[in-house]
């Protein structure tokens, strides 16, 4: 066995070990349709002369993403849909009201002087001056929100408190007064607390909203729906069964029609699964139900590539060439046809990913991964397995390739 072949074999084995580790050790992110959770669509609504442009939408997505990450929702999805809409998926959260309270609030924090008649003056400072907010507890053990301002905010806060000693400073959140302490002296540190009848959960949620920042534009929730975890489990079970049946039928077909090459192709199909799922986990992509469909489709494409190659090998054997020479020629002659057909499909997946949203993107991602993995396994791994087996075991019977001997 030549040195170059041994090196290629070792590289393939290293790739398979790495892919296997990523597949079985690192957990796969499951989408909403498989794990259950809440799906919501928000629409940005301009107020006054406000313009909803790409920059505003980008900032809206960033704030929503920070809010969701702040409460530890794993595998969430926040993505733009169309010109002024955002899709939010929250796996693991089944309470729609909880989701709305998380993503629907503007969370605009304002500091205003309270007049003697109870009315509020103009806004003197906003939550944009905050550096961080966190839950703390007063002397009675009641939860409160402690905040710290950035240097610019601290300077402004010191000025406000210095000029309004004896007056009440109202701290509002989305227009509602949370607390209105009386200013007894200048506060140069820029630190303060927001007190109220908070539960621990409410205080934590409010601190998360303040840390994430206020929504740059008003966002209305125009659609919400809850997906039960049981539905996700059922989808996984049915998809897994469909995949098992499809792979079993393909494996039997390949062995019956192509004998030894079919057996090697089945081994390469296992390698395909490891590489495809390993790549999915490496990219930290989310697996959805349409994504599973994309993987199953790519299995069929992997088999198509092997069929093209094996038919070429059979043609070479019928011409009287040796088995090793026929294998080399078969792979070489099938290469361009496989590349051309898969590139065409990749172009379609790029269009789907660019123009699609949600499930369509998931389908495009997994199909792209599957196509690339299928090309690699068909062109490289199947050849290494087949050629290596023939050389090591000195196979010289065309019948093992589905061709009658001369």
C-alpha positions, 0 to 999 in steps of 0.5 A: 500500500502506497505511502500517499494512500496511507496518509489519506486514510489516516486523514479520513480516520482523523476526520471521522473521529473528530466528527464522531466526537462532535456528533455524540459528545456535543449536544445538538441544538433543537429548534422550536418544532422539535423542542417545544416553546414559543414562537412570536412575530414582532412588527416595528411601528414608527412613532411620529417622524421616526423612520424604520430603517435597517439600522433601527431593525439591527438595533432592535434585534440586538436588544431582543437578543440581549434580553433573551440571553440575559434570562438564559434561554438557550438555543433561541432564534432572533432574526429579521423577516421582511422589512419591519418584522422580527421572528423570535423563537424561545425553545423551552418556554411554553408560557406565552404570557411570559414570552410577551412580558420578556420581548414585548416591553419597551423597557424605557427607563426615565428619570423625572422630577415629580411636581408638588401636584404629583405630575411629572416634569420633563425627562432629565435622564434615560436608561441609556446612561446605565452601566449595569443593573442587578437585584439586591435586597434591602434591610428587610430582605425585600428585592430591589434593583440596584443600578450603576451609571456610566461616567457620563450618566453619573455626571448628569445624575450628580447635576440633577440631584445637586440642582433638585435637593428636597424634590422627589426624583421619579424613576419610571419604566415605560411610563409607570412610576417605579419609585420616587425618593426625595433627594436629600443631597447630591449623589456624585457616584451615579449609583441608586436603587429602584424599590417597589413591591417586586417579587424576586422574579419580577426584580430579576426580569426588570434588571435583565430588561434594563441591562439589555436596554430599551427597544429603539423602536416600538415593537408590537407582537402581531403573532404568538403561538406555543409549541408543546414539547410532546409535539416536538418529541413526536416529530423527532420519533417519526423523523427518526423512524423515517430516516431509519427505514430510508437508510435500511432500504438504501443499504439493502438496495446498494448491496443487492445491485452493487455488491462490494461497492454497495457495502463500501458505500453503506460504510461511507453512508455512516461516515456521511452521517457523522460528518453531517451532524458533526458539522451541524454541531460545530457550526452551532446550527439549530436542527429543525424538522425541515432540517431533518428533511434536508438531511434525509434528502441529502442521503438520497443525493449521496446515494445518487453520487455513488450510483453514478460512480459504480455504474462507471466502474462497471463500464470500465470492468466490462472493457476488461480493465483491472479492478483497481484501474476501473475504480480509479477511472470510474471515480475520475469520469463521474467526478464532473457529473457529481460536482455539476449536479451538486453545485446546481443544488447548492445555488438553490440552497443559497437562494433559499437561505438568502430569501427564506426565513425560519424553517426555510433557512433551516432546510437550506442550512442542513441541505447545504451541509448534507450536500457538501458532506455527501460529495466528500464521502462519495468522492473521497471516503468511498474511494478510499474504502473501496480501493483499500479493501480491493488492495488489502484483500487482493480482490480480483473478481468482477462479480463482486462489482455486479459484473459477470466475469469474462 
